[in-house]
Amino acid sequence: MKVLLINGSPNAKGNTAIALHEMKKVFAAEGIETEIVHVGNKDIRGCIGCRKCKQTGKCVFNDLVNETAAKFEEADGLVIGSPVYFASANATLVAFITRLFYSTLFDKTMKVGASVVAARRGGLSATFDELNKFFTIAGMPVASSQYWNSIHGAAPGQAEEDAEGLQTMRTLAKNMSFLMKSIALGKEKYGLPEKEPHTFTNFIR
């Protein structure tokens, strides 16, 4: 099994990274392979709604989004980590995951998702909610922990002092591991849920 972890912080070794690495240790103990993709320091433009991806299966802008797509398809789980800026996720990360989810045509049903957020003080729950919406629109179960998946720290490295935040990350990784393994067994015995043809309803006549 494999989990792809996305570091949406500009700082590759900041507090978001501390949260992801705390999870990575648990995944290793559970026998789950991991890879961290650092996004937050890249030059990632937003989606322009050209819909070329619906014809080609990849984004028209050939950057880290397309490089990551195959890893996402292969993964059993996806963790998205972000620092909090003005009670929201890093804009570079949002541009990245918007294009990643929209441009990839493979079925994401029952891949397990989890978001983790890091902040000095506030805005954590708003950012947490923002990131979880990417999973729920794609049919991905969302893993939970013992608390909202957040960790505190201002200067890089301070999250190491947030004992409860670190425990939250470990619990999240354990729960996510259990959920992925349980889904794998369920798929083996029952397969994926049957899907209805998608119905689109417009609200402007």
Backbone as a printed PyTorch tensor [residue, N CA C, xyz], in Angstrom:
tensor([[[  0.8360,  -1.1770,   0.0000],
         [  0.0000,   0.0000,   0.0000],
         [  0.8800,   1.2390,   0.0000]],

        [[  0.2890,   2.3350,  -0.4830],
         [  1.0900,   3.5580,  -0.6080],
         [  0.2460,   4.7750,  -0.2740]],

        [[  0.8810,   5.7240,   0.4240],
         [  0.2680,   7.0100,   0.7230],
         [  1.1220,   8.1110,   0.1230]],

        [[  0.4770,   9.0280,  -0.5690],
         [  1.1360,  10.1980,  -1.1260],
         [  0.8490,  11.3710,  -0.2000]],

        [[  1.8980,  12.0360,   0.2580],
         [  1.7590,  13.1730,   1.1570],
         [  2.1780,  14.4430,   0.4220]],

        [[  1.3300,  15.4650,   0.4680],
         [  1.5840,  16.7280,  -0.2220],
         [  1.9440,  17.7950,   0.8050]],

        [[  3.1420,  18.3490,   0.6900],
         [  3.5630,  19.4410,   1.5750],
         [  3.2790,  20.7620,   0.8720]],

        [[  2.2350,  21.4520,   1.3330],
         [  1.8450,  22.7050,   0.7080],
         [  2.5000,  23.9300,   1.2930]],

        [[  3.4940,  23.7380,   2.1310],
         [  4.1890,  24.8810,   2.7290],
         [  5.3760,  25.3030,   1.8710]],

        [[  5.6480,  26.6050,   1.7860],
         [  6.8690,  27.0430,   1.0970],
         [  8.1370,  26.5230,   1.7710]],

        [[  8.0300,  26.2300,   3.0610],
         [  9.1760,  25.7630,   3.8350],
         [  9.1850,  24.2370,   3.8630]],

        [[ 10.1850,  23.6570,   3.2290],
         [ 10.2520,  22.1930,   3.1430],
         [ 10.4850,  21.5290,   4.4920]],

        [[ 10.9850,  22.2890,   5.4700],
         [ 11.2750,  21.7230,   6.7880],
         [ 10.5680,  22.5010,   7.8890]],

        [[  9.4000,  23.0410,   7.5740],
         [  8.6410,  23.8260,   8.5420],
         [  7.7050,  22.9700,   9.3660]],

        [[  6.7080,  23.6120,   9.9420],
         [  5.8000,  22.9200,  10.8490],
         [  4.8410,  21.9680,  10.1290]],

        [[  4.4810,  22.3010,   8.8960],
         [  3.6680,  21.3600,   8.1090],
         [  4.4510,  20.0710,   7.8700]],

        [[  5.7310,  20.2190,   7.5540],
         [  6.5870,  19.0450,   7.3290],
         [  6.7080,  18.1990,   8.5860]],

        [[  6.7750,  18.8380,   9.7480],
         [  6.8530,  18.0910,  11.0050],
         [  5.6120,  17.2060,  11.1730]],

        [[  4.4380,  17.7630,  10.8650],
         [  3.2050,  16.9840,  10.9640],
         [  3.2250,  15.7990,  10.0060]],

        [[  3.6400,  16.0310,   8.7700],
         [  3.6660,  14.9580,   7.7740],
         [  4.6790,  13.8810,   8.1280]],

        [[  5.8270,  14.2800,   8.6350],
         [  6.8560,  13.2940,   8.9950],
         [  6.4290,  12.4770,  10.2190]],

        [[  5.6510,  13.0740,  11.1240],
         [  5.1390,  12.3050,  12.2620],
         [  4.1970,  11.2070,  11.7680]],

        [[  3.4040,  11.5190,  10.7540],
         [  2.5370,  10.5140,  10.1480],
         [  3.3600,   9.4720,   9.3840]],

        [[  4.3660,   9.9320,   8.6920],
         [  5.1900,   9.0290,   7.8800],
         [  5.8080,   7.9210,   8.7200]],

        [[  6.2230,   8.2370,   9.9490],
         [  6.8090,   7.2270,  10.8360],
         [  5.7990,   6.1270,  11.1680]],

        [[  4.5590,   6.5250,  11.3750],
         [  3.5140,   5.5370,  11.6720],
         [  3.2220,   4.6800,  10.4470]],

        [[  3.1290,   5.3090,   9.2820],
         [  2.8840,   4.5480,   8.0610],
         [  3.9860,   3.4990,   7.8460]],

        [[  5.2290,   3.8810,   8.1120],
         [  6.3460,   2.9390,   7.9640],
         [  6.1620,   1.7440,   8.8990]],

        [[  5.7560,   2.0130,  10.1420],
         [  5.5370,   0.9360,  11.1070],
         [  4.3750,   0.0360,  10.6880]],

        [[  3.4360,   0.5940,   9.9290],
         [  2.2820,  -0.1690,   9.4420],
         [  2.5710,  -0.8900,   8.1250]],

        [[  3.7960,  -0.7460,   7.6190],
         [  4.1690,  -1.4030,   6.3710],
         [  3.6420,  -0.7070,   5.1360]],

        [[  3.3710,   0.5750,   5.2480],
         [  2.8110,   1.3520,   4.1400],
         [  3.8850,   2.2660,   3.5670]],

        [[  4.0450,   2.2010,   2.2690],
         [  5.0330,   3.0230,   1.5770],
         [  4.5400,   4.4660,   1.4890]],

        [[  5.4550,   5.4180,   1.5780],
         [  5.0750,   6.8270,   1.5010],
         [  6.0070,   7.5990,   0.5710]],

        [[  5.4750,   8.6800,   0.0590],
         [  6.2770,   9.6420,  -0.6990],
         [  5.7410,  11.0320,  -0.4170]],

        [[  6.6520,  11.9760,  -0.1500],
         [  6.2660,  13.3560,   0.0840],
         [  6.6000,  14.1820,  -1.1540]],

        [[  5.6140,  14.9230,  -1.6440],
         [  5.7980,  15.8380,  -2.7670],
         [  5.7210,  17.2560,  -2.2220]],

        [[  6.7920,  18.0260,  -2.4240],
         [  6.8230,  19.4050,  -1.9170],
         [  6.2820,  20.3470,  -2.9820]],

        [[  5.1810,  20.9830,  -2.6630],
         [  4.4560,  21.8180,  -3.6240],
         [  4.5710,  23.3050,  -3.3070]],

        [[  4.6100,  23.6320,  -2.0320],
         [  4.4380,  25.0160,  -1.5970],
         [  5.4530,  26.0170,  -2.0840]],

        [[  6.6010,  25.5590,  -2.5340],
         [  7.6300,  26.4950,  -3.0190],
         [  7.7150,  26.5300,  -4.5450]],

        [[  6.7360,  25.9000,  -5.2230],
         [  6.7710,  25.8270,  -6.6850],
         [  5.9350,  26.9580,  -7.3070]],

        [[  6.1980,  27.1940,  -8.5850],
         [  5.4290,  28.1800,  -9.3370],
         [  4.2840,  27.4390, -10.0330]],

        [[  3.1240,  27.4160,  -9.4050],
         [  1.9730,  26.6610,  -9.9010],
         [  0.8430,  27.6420, -10.2340]],

        [[  0.4530,  27.6840, -11.4950],
         [ -0.6430,  28.5760, -11.8550],
         [ -1.9830,  27.8770, -11.6420]],

        [[ -3.0420,  28.6530, -11.5730],
         [ -4.3630,  28.0990, -11.3400],
         [ -5.0020,  27.5570, -12.6040]],

        [[ -6.1170,  26.8660, -12.4180],
         [ -6.8940,  26.3160, -13.5340],
         [ -7.5320,  27.4580, -14.3290]],

        [[ -7.5430,  27.3370, -15.6490],
         [ -8.1810,  28.3570, -16.4970],
         [ -9.4820,  27.8490, -17.1210]],

        [[ -9.9190,  26.6720, -16.7320],
         [-11.1980,  26.1460, -17.2080],
         [-11.2440,  25.8540, -18.6960]],

        [[-10.1040,  25.5000, -19.2890],
         [-10.0820,  25.2340, -20.7360],
         [-10.6520,  23.8710, -21.0870]],

        [[-10.6850,  22.9640, -20.1070],
         [-11.2380,  21.6100, -20.2470],
         [-10.4800,  20.7330, -21.2400]],

        [[ -9.2800,  21.0980, -21.5960],
         [ -8.4630,  20.2450, -22.4610],
         [ -8.1650,  18.9070, -21.7940]],

        [[ -8.1070,  18.9160, -20.4680],
         [ -7.8230,  17.6830, -19.7370],
         [ -8.8880,  16.6180, -19.9770]],

        [[-10.1070,  17.0350, -20.2740],
         [-11.1730,  16.0670, -20.5180],
         [-10.9690,  15.3280, -21.8410]],

        [[-10.1370,  15.8960, -22.7030],
         [ -9.8080,  15.2500, -23.9790],
         [ -8.5150,  14.4450, -23.8980]],

        [[ -7.5580,  14.9680, -23.1350],
         [ -6.2170,  14.3720, -23.1220],
         [ -5.9080,  13.5790, -21.8610]],

        [[ -6.6660,  13.7970, -20.7930],
         [ -6.3940,  13.1090, -19.5310],
         [ -5.2740,  13.7200, -18.7250]],

        [[ -4.8180,  14.8940, -19.1160],
         [ -3.7940,  15.5980, -18.3420],
         [ -3.9800,  17.0960, -18.5080]],

        [[ -3.3870,  17.8500, -17.5940],
         [ -3.5210,  19.2980, -17.6260],
         [ -2.7100,  19.8880, -18.7750]],

        [[ -3.2510,  20.9600, -19.3620],
         [ -2.5740,  21.6220, -20.4830],
         [ -1.2680,  22.2710, -20.0330]],

        [[ -1.1570,  22.5950, -18.7370],
         [  0.0950,  23.1460, -18.2010],
         [  0.9330,  21.9900, -17.6650]],

        [[  2.0100,  21.6860, -18.3580],
         [  2.7860,  20.4880, -18.0450],
         [  3.8200,  20.7810, -16.9620]],

        [[  3.3730,  20.6900, -15.7170],
         [  4.2500,  20.9960, -14.5910],
         [  4.1110,  19.9100, -13.5250]],

        [[  4.3000,  20.2880, -12.2740],
         [  4.2690,  19.3110, -11.1820],
         [  2.9180,  18.6060, -11.0600]],

        [[  1.8540,  19.2480, -11.5090],
         [  0.5320,  18.6070, -11.4590],
         [  0.5410,  17.3110, -12.2650]],

        [[  1.0000,  17.3720, -13.5100],
         [  1.0410,  16.1690, -14.3420],
         [  2.0630,  15.1550, -13.8300]],

        [[  3.1490,  15.6380, -13.2520],
         [  4.1470,  14.7290, -12.6850],
         [  3.5660,  13.9480, -11.5050]],

        [[  2.6730,  14.5740, -10.7680],
         [  2.1160,  13.9620,  -9.5620],
         [  0.9070,  13.0760,  -9.8660]],

        [[  0.2650,  13.2870, -10.9990],
         [ -0.9890,  12.5930, -11.3180],
         [ -0.8480,  11.0730, -11.2450]],

        [[  0.2020,  10.5390, -11.8440],
         [  0.3850,   9.0840, -11.8430],
         [  0.6120,   8.5520, -10.4270]],

        [[  1.2940,   9.3350,  -9.5870],
         [  1.5170,   8.9290,  -8.2000],
         [  0.2060,   8.9170,  -7.4290]],

        [[ -0.6370,   9.8860,  -7.7090],
         [ -1.9530,   9.9430,  -7.0770],
         [ -2.7990,   8.7370,  -7.4900]],

        [[ -2.7650,   8.3980,  -8.7640],
         [ -3.5450,   7.2580,  -9.2500],
         [ -3.0910,   5.9600,  -8.5910]],

        [[ -1.8060,   5.8230,  -8.3840],
         [ -1.2420,   4.6030,  -7.7990],
         [ -1.5050,   4.5020,  -6.2980]],

        [[ -1.6560,   5.6300,  -5.6340],
         [ -1.7390,   5.6590,  -4.1700],
         [ -3.0780,   5.1500,  -3.6510]],

        [[ -3.0230,   4.5720,  -2.4570],
         [ -4.2350,   4.1560,  -1.7510],
         [ -4.7780,   5.2780,  -0.8740]],

        [[ -3.9020,   6.2300,  -0.5510],
         [ -4.3110,   7.3390,   0.2980],
         [ -3.5640,   8.6050,  -0.0560]],

        [[ -4.1800,   9.7380,   0.2590],
         [ -3.5960,  11.0420,  -0.0260],
         [ -3.7180,  11.9210,   1.2110]],

        [[ -2.5850,  12.4770,   1.6320],
         [ -2.5660,  13.4330,   2.7380],
         [ -2.1550,  14.7900,   2.1760]],

        [[ -2.9580,  15.8120,   2.4460],
         [ -2.6550,  17.1670,   2.0000],
         [ -2.3650,  18.0150,   3.2280]],

        [[ -1.1750,  18.5890,   3.2880],
         [ -0.7780,  19.4150,   4.4170],
         [ -0.5710,  20.8530,   4.0030]],

        [[ -1.0450,  21.7770,   4.8290],
         [ -0.9070,  23.1960,   4.4960],
         [ -0.6980,  24.0450,   5.7390]],

        [[  0.1120,  25.0880,   5.6100],
         [  0.0950,  26.1400,   6.6220],
         [ -1.1640,  26.9810,   6.4300]],

        [[ -1.5010,  27.7760,   7.4230],
         [ -2.6990,  28.6050,   7.3670],
         [ -2.3180,  30.0530,   7.0740]],

        [[ -2.8820,  30.5950,   5.9990],
         [ -2.6950,  32.0040,   5.6410],
         [ -4.0640,  32.6700,   5.5770]],

        [[ -4.3140,  33.6460,   6.4160],
         [ -5.5940,  34.3520,   6.4250],
         [ -6.7720,  33.3760,   6.4800]],

        [[ -6.6780,  32.4110,   7.4020],
         [ -7.7280,  31.4080,   7.6330],
         [ -8.0310,  30.5800,   6.3970]],

        [[ -7.0100,  30.3620,   5.5640],
         [ -7.1800,  29.5170,   4.3810],
         [ -5.8490,  28.8550,   4.0480]],

        [[ -5.8990,  27.9090,   3.1220],
         [ -4.6980,  27.1820,   2.7230],
         [ -3.7960,  28.0430,   1.8420]],

        [[ -2.5610,  27.6500,   1.7350],
         [ -1.6110,  28.3130,   0.8420],
         [ -2.1730,  28.3110,  -0.5800]],

        [[ -2.2100,  29.4810,  -1.2200],
         [ -2.8200,  29.6100,  -2.5460],
         [ -2.1280,  28.7360,  -3.5830]],

        [[ -0.8260,  28.5710,  -3.4650],
         [ -0.0960,  27.6980,  -4.3920],
         [ -0.6040,  26.2680,  -4.2800]],

        [[ -0.8140,  25.8120,  -3.0600],
         [ -1.3360,  24.4580,  -2.8370],
         [ -2.7350,  24.3170,  -3.4100]],

        [[ -3.5890,  25.3000,  -3.1970],
         [ -4.9590,  25.2240,  -3.6970],
         [ -4.9770,  25.1660,  -5.2260]],

        [[ -4.1220,  25.9610,  -5.8710],
         [ -4.0200,  25.9010,  -7.3330],
         [ -3.5840,  24.5080,  -7.7780]],

        [[ -2.6340,  23.9290,  -7.0510],
         [ -2.1070,  22.6020,  -7.3810],
         [ -3.1750,  21.5260,  -7.2490]],

        [[ -3.8580,  21.4650,  -6.1030],
         [ -4.8060,  20.3740,  -5.9050],
         [ -6.0800,  20.5770,  -6.7270]],

        [[ -6.4360,  21.8270,  -7.0090],
         [ -7.5830,  22.0640,  -7.8820],
         [ -7.3250,  21.4650,  -9.2590]],

        [[ -6.1650,  21.7470,  -9.8160],
         [ -5.8260,  21.2040, -11.1320],
         [ -5.5910,  19.6990, -11.0700]],

        [[ -5.0010,  19.2110,  -9.9790],
         [ -4.7290,  17.7720,  -9.8510],
         [ -6.0280,  16.9790,  -9.8290]],

        [[ -6.9890,  17.4110,  -9.0370],
         [ -8.2570,  16.6890,  -8.9470],
         [ -9.0650,  16.8270, -10.2270]],

        [[ -9.0690,  18.0290, -10.8150],
         [ -9.9190,  18.2610, -11.9720],
         [ -9.3740,  17.5930, -13.2360]],

        [[ -8.0650,  17.5880, -13.3970],
         [ -7.4780,  17.1110, -14.6600],
         [ -7.3000,  15.6040, -14.7190]],

        [[ -7.3340,  14.9260, -13.5790],
         [ -7.1370,  13.4740, -13.5650],
         [ -8.4840,  12.7780, -13.7230]],

        [[ -8.5630,  11.8990, -14.7090],
         [ -9.8390,  11.2660, -15.0430],
         [-10.0350,   9.9020, -14.3820]],

        [[ -9.0160,   9.3920, -13.6900],
         [ -9.1610,   8.0770, -13.0670],
         [-10.1270,   8.1460, -11.8780]],

        [[-10.6900,   6.9990, -11.5430],
         [-11.6680,   6.9080, -10.4590],
         [-10.9680,   7.0030,  -9.1110]],

        [[-11.3480,   7.9660,  -8.3180],
         [-10.7320,   8.1770,  -7.0030],
         [-11.5490,   7.5440,  -5.8720]],

        [[-12.6340,   6.8560,  -6.2450],
         [-13.5250,   6.2750,  -5.2520],
         [-12.7710,   5.3630,  -4.2820]],

        [[-12.9360,   5.6160,  -3.0180],
         [-12.4110,   4.8160,  -1.9090],
         [-10.8970,   4.9460,  -1.6990]],

        [[-10.2380,   5.8500,  -2.4100],
         [ -8.9140,   6.2680,  -1.9510],
         [ -9.1500,   7.0740,  -0.6750]],

        [[ -8.3320,   6.8890,   0.3340],
         [ -8.5650,   7.5560,   1.6160],
         [ -7.8440,   8.8990,   1.6340]],

        [[ -8.5400,   9.9370,   2.0520],
         [ -7.9630,  11.2680,   2.1210],
         [ -7.8460,  11.7660,   3.5540]],

        [[ -6.8610,  12.6190,   3.7820],
         [ -6.7160,  13.2880,   5.0780],
         [ -6.0240,  14.6210,   4.8530]],

        [[ -6.4690,  15.6380,   5.5560],
         [ -5.8020,  16.9290,   5.4900],
         [ -5.2440,  17.2700,   6.8620]],

        [[ -4.0930,  17.9340,   6.8710],
         [ -3.4830,  18.4020,   8.1190],
         [ -3.0890,  19.8610,   7.9260]],

        [[ -3.2630,  20.6410,   8.9880],
         [ -3.0220,  22.0790,   8.8850],
         [ -2.1640,  22.5600,  10.0510]],

        [[ -1.3460,  23.5690,   9.7740],
         [ -0.4320,  24.1060,  10.7750],
         [ -0.5800,  25.6210,  10.8370]],

        [[ -0.6280,  26.1430,  12.0540],
         [ -0.7690,  27.5870,  12.2170],
         [ -0.1640,  28.0290,  13.5480]],

        [[  0.0970,  29.3290,  13.6350],
         [  0.5500,  29.8840,  14.9030],
         [ -0.5710,  29.8080,  15.9310]],

        [[ -1.8130,  30.1730,  15.4680],
         [ -2.9060,  30.2330,  16.4290],
         [ -4.2580,  29.8720,  15.8210]],

        [[ -4.8110,  30.7250,  14.9400],
         [ -6.1830,  30.5440,  14.4750],
         [ -6.2740,  30.2190,  12.9970]],

        [[ -7.5110,  29.9970,  12.5410],
         [ -7.7740,  29.7080,  11.1360],
         [ -7.6150,  28.2600,  10.7530]],

        [[ -7.3620,  27.4140,  11.7220],
         [ -7.0880,  26.0080,  11.4220],
         [ -8.3200,  25.2710,  10.9190]],

        [[ -9.4460,  25.4290,  11.6040],
         [-10.6320,  24.6600,  11.2260],
         [-11.1680,  25.0880,   9.8690]],

        [[-11.0670,  26.3890,   9.5360],
         [-11.5250,  26.8490,   8.2260],
         [-10.6780,  26.2390,   7.1120]],

        [[ -9.3780,  26.1670,   7.3250],
         [ -8.4840,  25.5780,   6.3320],
         [ -8.6950,  24.0740,   6.2280]],

        [[ -8.8990,  23.4320,   7.3620],
         [ -9.1850,  21.9990,   7.4130],
         [-10.4360,  21.6820,   6.5890]],

        [[-11.4930,  22.4700,   6.7770],
         [-12.7210,  22.2760,   6.0090],
         [-12.4890,  22.4950,   4.5190]],

        [[-11.7300,  23.5110,   4.1890],
         [-11.4420,  23.8330,   2.7870],
         [-10.7890,  22.6550,   2.0780]],

        [[ -9.8080,  22.0470,   2.7010],
         [ -9.0720,  20.9550,   2.0650],
         [ -9.8990,  19.6790,   1.9840]],

        [[-10.7250,  19.4170,   2.9880],
         [-11.5150,  18.1840,   2.9850],
         [-12.5370,  18.1440,   1.8510]],

        [[-12.9360,  19.2980,   1.3540],
         [-13.9190,  19.3220,   0.2740],
         [-13.3910,  18.6810,  -1.0040]],

        [[-12.0750,  18.6810,  -1.2020],
         [-11.5050,  18.0250,  -2.3790],
         [-11.7320,  16.5150,  -2.3120]],

        [[-11.6740,  15.9480,  -1.1260],
         [-11.8890,  14.5090,  -0.9860],
         [-13.3560,  14.1440,  -1.1810]],

        [[-14.2330,  14.9230,  -0.5550],
         [-15.6370,  14.5140,  -0.5380],
         [-16.3040,  14.6550,  -1.8940]],

        [[-15.8180,  15.5200,  -2.7600],
         [-16.4010,  15.6240,  -4.0950],
         [-15.9260,  14.4830,  -4.9940]],

        [[-14.8790,  13.7830,  -4.5630],
         [-14.2810,  12.7370,  -5.3870],
         [-14.5970,  11.3220,  -4.8950]],

        [[-15.5050,  11.1930,  -3.9490],
         [-15.8560,   9.8610,  -3.4500],
         [-14.7880,   9.2330,  -2.5810]],

        [[-13.9640,  10.0710,  -1.9420],
         [-12.8720,   9.5750,  -1.1050],
         [-13.2600,   9.6400,   0.3620]],

        [[-13.2280,   8.5280,   1.0980],
         [-13.4740,   8.5760,   2.5360],
         [-12.4240,   9.4450,   3.2220]],

        [[-12.8410,  10.1900,   4.2220],
         [-11.9420,  11.0950,   4.9380],
         [-11.5580,  10.4730,   6.2800]],

        [[-10.2730,  10.3110,   6.5000],
         [ -9.7870,   9.7450,   7.7590],
         [ -9.8400,  10.8070,   8.8610]],

        [[-10.1560,  10.3520,  10.0560],
         [-10.2370,  11.2560,  11.2060],
         [ -9.2290,  10.8490,  12.2700]],

        [[ -9.0820,  11.7110,  13.2710],
         [ -8.1570,  11.4530,  14.3620],
         [ -8.8890,  11.6100,  15.6860]],

        [[ -8.1790,  12.0170,  16.7180],
         [ -8.7900,  12.2300,  18.0380],
         [ -9.2230,  13.6840,  18.2000]],

        [[ -8.8800,  14.5180,  17.2370],
         [ -9.1770,  15.9480,  17.2460],
         [ -9.0940,  16.3990,  15.7990]],

        [[ -9.4570,  17.6550,  15.5080],
         [ -9.2350,  18.1460,  14.1530],
         [ -7.7460,  18.0840,  13.8510]],

        [[ -7.4220,  17.7540,  12.5960],
         [ -6.0310,  17.4290,  12.2570],
         [ -5.1610,  18.6790,  12.1460]],

        [[ -4.7960,  19.2330,  13.3000],
         [ -4.0530,  20.4920,  13.3190],
         [ -2.8780,  20.4210,  14.2730]],

        [[ -1.9250,  21.2820,  13.9920],
         [ -0.7350,  21.3810,  14.8230],
         [ -0.3340,  22.8510,  14.9060]],

        [[  0.2460,  23.2430,  16.0370],
         [  0.5580,  24.6510,  16.2630],
         [  2.0660,  24.9100,  16.2850]],

        [[  2.4250,  26.0530,  15.7260],
         [  3.8040,  26.5090,  15.7470],
         [  3.9260,  27.7560,  14.9000]],

        [[  4.7230,  28.7070,  15.3320],
         [  4.9510,  29.9300,  14.5540],
         [  6.2520,  29.8020,  13.7730]],

        [[  7.3670,  29.8650,  14.4720],
         [  8.6620,  29.6990,  13.8110],
         [  8.8580,  28.2400,  13.4150]],

        [[  9.5890,  28.0060,  12.3160],
         [  9.8420,  26.6190,  11.8970],
         [ 10.4120,  25.7870,  13.0380]],

        [[  9.8400,  24.6320,  13.2560],
         [ 10.3140,  23.7230,  14.2980],
         [  9.5130,  23.7700,  15.5770]],

        [[  8.7180,  24.8130,  15.7710],
         [  7.9830,  24.9300,  17.0310],
         [  6.8910,  23.8770,  17.1800]],

        [[  6.4250,  23.3200,  16.0730],
         [  5.4050,  22.2730,  16.1630],
         [  5.9060,  21.0480,  16.9250]],

        [[  7.2110,  20.8780,  17.0040],
         [  7.7760,  19.7730,  17.7820],
         [  7.3860,  19.8610,  19.2550]],

        [[  7.0250,  21.0710,  19.7140],
         [  6.6480,  21.2820,  21.1110],
         [  5.1620,  21.0590,  21.3570]],

        [[  4.3810,  20.8740,  20.2880],
         [  2.9410,  20.6590,  20.4260],
         [  2.6810,  19.1660,  20.5810]],

        [[  2.7460,  18.7030,  21.8230],
         [  2.6120,  17.2600,  22.0910],
         [  1.2590,  16.7200,  21.6360]],

        [[  0.1910,  17.4780,  21.8720],
         [ -1.1270,  17.0080,  21.4650],
         [ -1.2670,  16.9850,  19.9480]],

        [[ -0.7020,  18.0000,  19.2990],
         [ -0.7440,  18.0250,  17.8440],
         [ -0.0090,  16.8510,  17.2280]],

        [[  1.1540,  16.5140,  17.7710],
         [  1.9190,  15.3710,  17.2790],
         [  1.1540,  14.0680,  17.5020]],

        [[  0.5170,  13.9550,  18.6610],
         [ -0.2820,  12.7590,  18.9380],
         [ -1.4640,  12.6620,  17.9780]],

        [[ -2.0560,  13.8010,  17.6630],
         [ -3.1490,  13.8300,  16.6970],
         [ -2.7000,  13.2940,  15.3430]],

        [[ -1.4900,  13.6570,  14.9340],
         [ -0.9560,  13.1820,  13.6560],
         [ -0.7100,  11.6750,  13.6890]],

        [[ -0.1820,  11.1780,  14.7920],
         [  0.0660,   9.7350,  14.9010],
         [ -1.2500,   8.9550,  14.8840]],

        [[ -2.2250,   9.4560,  15.6180],
         [ -3.5360,   8.7980,  15.6420],
         [ -4.1710,   8.8230,  14.2680]],

        [[ -4.0510,   9.9450,  13.5850],
         [ -4.5850,  10.0620,  12.2310],
         [ -3.9600,   9.0190,  11.3110]],

        [[ -2.6390,   8.8830,  11.3740],
         [ -1.9520,   7.9200,  10.5080],
         [ -2.3640,   6.4880,  10.8280]],

        [[ -2.5520,   6.1870,  12.1200],
         [ -3.0050,   4.8390,  12.5010],
         [ -4.4190,   4.5750,  11.9820]],

        [[ -5.2940,   5.5490,  12.1580],
         [ -6.6710,   5.3850,  11.6860],
         [ -6.7370,   5.2960,  10.1650]],

        [[ -5.9200,   6.0830,   9.5100],
         [ -5.8850,   6.0630,   8.0520],
         [ -5.3730,   4.7170,   7.5460]],

        [[ -4.3660,   4.1860,   8.2120],
         [ -3.8300,   2.8690,   7.8470],
         [ -4.8990,   1.7930,   7.9850]],

        [[ -5.6200,   1.8270,   9.1010],
         [ -6.6840,   0.8560,   9.3290],
         [ -7.7720,   0.9740,   8.2610]],

        [[ -8.1380,   2.2010,   7.9350],
         [ -9.1970,   2.4260,   6.9590],
         [ -8.7800,   1.9320,   5.5710]],

        [[ -7.5460,   2.2160,   5.1610],
         [ -7.0670,   1.7590,   3.8560],
         [ -7.0330,   0.2380,   3.7780]],

        [[ -6.5560,  -0.3920,   4.8370],
         [ -6.4900,  -1.8480,   4.8510],
         [ -7.8890,  -2.4630,   4.8490]],

        [[ -8.8070,  -1.8600,   5.5890],
         [-10.1780,  -2.3630,   5.6350],
         [-10.8520,  -2.2180,   4.2750]],

        [[-10.6260,  -1.0900,   3.6140],
         [-11.2020,  -0.8690,   2.2880],
         [-10.6350,  -1.8760,   1.2910]],

        [[ -9.3360,  -2.1490,   1.3890],
         [ -8.7220,  -3.1270,   0.4900],
         [ -9.3760,  -4.4960,   0.6440]],

        [[ -9.6450,  -4.8940,   1.8890],
         [-10.3170,  -6.1770,   2.1280],
         [-11.7470,  -6.1400,   1.6070]],

        [[-12.4310,  -5.0180,   1.8190],
         [-13.8030,  -4.8910,   1.3350],
         [-13.8880,  -4.9370,  -0.1810]],

        [[-12.9500,  -4.2720,  -0.8410],
         [-12.9270,  -4.2880,  -2.3150],
         [-12.6900,  -5.6950,  -2.8290]],

        [[-11.8300,  -6.4290,  -2.1210],
         [-11.5240,  -7.8030,  -2.5340],
         [-12.7520,  -8.6970,  -2.4300]],

        [[-13.5660,  -8.4840,  -1.3940],
         [-14.7230,  -9.3400,  -1.1740],
         [-15.9790,  -8.8480,  -1.8940]],

        [[-16.1790,  -7.5110,  -1.8950],
         [-17.4410,  -6.9740,  -2.4070],
         [-17.2920,  -6.0960,  -3.6540]],

        [[-16.0610,  -5.6620,  -3.9480],
         [-15.8650,  -4.7170,  -5.0420],
         [-16.2510,  -3.3110,  -4.6220]],

        [[-16.1960,  -2.3880,  -5.5680],
         [-16.5630,  -1.0040,  -5.2840],
         [-18.0800,  -0.8360,  -5.3860]],

        [[-18.6440,   0.1470,  -4.6950],
         [-20.0880,   0.3910,  -4.8030],
         [-20.4890,   0.6770,  -6.2500]],

        [[-21.6390,   0.1700,  -6.6350],
         [-22.1320,   0.4260,  -7.9830],
         [-22.5130,   1.8980,  -8.1130]],

        [[-22.1680,   2.4940,  -9.2550],
         [-22.4410,   3.9150,  -9.4550],
         [-23.5950,   4.1310, -10.4340]],

        [[-24.4100,   5.1060, -10.1400],
         [-25.4280,   5.5380, -11.0850],
         [-24.7870,   6.4720, -12.1120]],

        [[-25.3720,   6.5750, -13.3030],
         [-24.9110,   7.6080, -14.2350],
         [-25.0540,   8.9760, -13.5810]],

        [[-24.0490,   9.8140, -13.7610],
         [-24.0320,  11.1060, -13.0700],
         [-25.1150,  12.0240, -13.6310]],

        [[-25.9050,  12.5870, -12.7380],
         [-26.9400,  13.5380, -13.1260],
         [-26.4910,  14.9450, -12.7850]],

        [[-26.4860,  15.8390, -13.7720],
         [-26.1010,  17.2300, -13.5620],
         [-27.3490,  18.1090, -13.6400]],

        [[-27.5250,  18.9410, -12.6550],
         [-28.6630,  19.8450, -12.6180],
         [-28.1660,  21.2890, -12.6040]],

        [[-28.6160,  22.0720, -13.5600],
         [-28.2880,  23.4970, -13.5830],
         [-29.4180,  24.2840, -12.9340]],

        [[-29.0680,  25.4020, -12.3180],
         [-30.0690,  26.1850, -11.5870],
         [-30.4460,  27.4800, -12.3110]],

        [[-29.8890,  27.6920, -13.4790],
         [-30.2610,  28.8460, -14.2930],
         [-30.9790,  28.3330, -15.5300]],

        [[-32.1860,  28.7800, -15.8000],
         [-32.9700,  28.2930, -16.9480],
         [-32.6770,  29.1360, -18.2010]]])
